[in-house]
Amino acid sequence: MLARLLNHSAATLDRAVSGAITGRSKASRARSKAESLGHAARMDALAAIRRVYTPHLEGDAFFGAPEARRFVVEDQGKHRARETYERLDVRWESRVEPACSDVRESYLATRENHRAAARLFRGRGGDRPLVILIHGYRAG
């Protein structure tokens, strides 16, 4: 009985804390351009976005044709987490240019946006599961 009460209390507290951290108030949603739109207006806005980006999604138009890159690989050494794994940091010059004219100029003016990076965790043996995490523009 006590365990059930504690589990219920813990779940209630967890929901309250999660809501406080990630939730948005009705007033906050009303100030948001996207969240304050009704269904029809939201569908119109999505159609406008689609018209801007669709021409860039054909073939190599979005990322451009593949080309050779020079990669800088830094071995960060062996680490221990359940098993030994190797961590490699990889960097290269990025040629990505935003298709959206609203952000293109400021994006290209920022030097850090011209470099790309990845971190590779390589465990012992082969046939290991793989997860690729991509941090995109304005992804936080």
N, C-alpha and C positions, 0 to 999 in steps of 0.2 A: 504494500500500500504506500509506504513512504517512498520507495523507489519510483513508483508510478507518479506520485505527486512531484518529486524532484525532476523527473524527466519532463513532465508537462511544464513545470516552472522554467526549466532550462530552455525548452523549445520556445516558450513565450518570450523570454528575455532575448533569445537569439533573433527572433523575428523583429522585435522592437529595435534592437541595435542595428540589424541589417537595414531596416527601413529608415532609420535615422541617418545611416551612412550613405545609402544609395537611393533612397526614395526622394521623390520630388513632391512638393506641396501643390495644391491646385493653383495657387497664385503663381508659383514658379512655372508650371506647365503653361499657364495662360500667357506668360511673357515670352515663351519659346515660340519662334516663328513656325517651326514644324508642328509642334504639339498643339498649337492653338488653331490649326487649320481643321476644317471639317473634312469629311471623307472626299467629297468632290474636289475641293480645293487642293487637297493633298495629292490626289490622283493627277490633277493638272500640273502641279509642281513636279511630280515624278516624271511626267511626260516631257516637260521642258528640259529636265536633266538628261533624259534619254536622248532627246534631239541634239544636245550639245556633245554627248560622248559617243553616240553610235558611229559616226564617221571614223572615229579613232580606234574602233574595235575590230576592224577588218584586217585579216592577215597580220603583217608585221607593222601596221600603222601605229599601234599603241606603244610598243616597246622598240620599234625599229628592227631592222634585220640583225641577226646575231653577228657579233664580231669578237675577235680575240681580245682578251683582257690581261693585264699584268696584275697578278695577285701578290700581296705581301702577307706571308703567313708567319705568325709568331707562336711558337710553342710555349704554352703556359705551364707545362710540366704535368706530372702525374698527380692524381688526386685520389682520395679514398672516400667512397660513399657506397657502402654495401659491397662494392668491388672496385678494383682499380680502374680508372678511366683516364684518358688523355684529353686535355682541352687545348684546342687550337683557335686562335683569333685570326680571322682573315679580313683584309681590307682591300678595296679597289676603288678606282675612280668611277663615279657613276655618270652616266650620260642621260639620265632620266630628266625629262622636261615636262612640266605639267601641261595638259591639254587645255585646262580651264584658264581662260584669260584673267579671271578675277584674282588668281594667286600666282600666276606665272612669274611676273616681274619680281615680287618679293621673295619667292622661292629661289629663283636663280641668283638673286643678289646675296643670298646667304651662303657663304663659303662651305659651311658644314654639309649643305645639301648636295654637294658635288662629290661626296665620298660615301661609299656603301661599306657595310661591315656585316660579318656573320661570326658566330661562335659555334665551333664544332666540338661535340663531346663524342669521343670514340672509345667504346668499351672493348674489353677483351673478346676475342672470337668473332665470328661472323653471324649472319642471320639474326641481327638484333632489331627490335622495334625502333622506329624512327619517328620523331616529331619535328616538324618544321614550324617555327614561330616567326611570323613576319610582323615587324613594326612598321606600319605605314604612316604616311604623312598625316599629321594631326591626330595620331592614334593615342596620344597621351603617354 
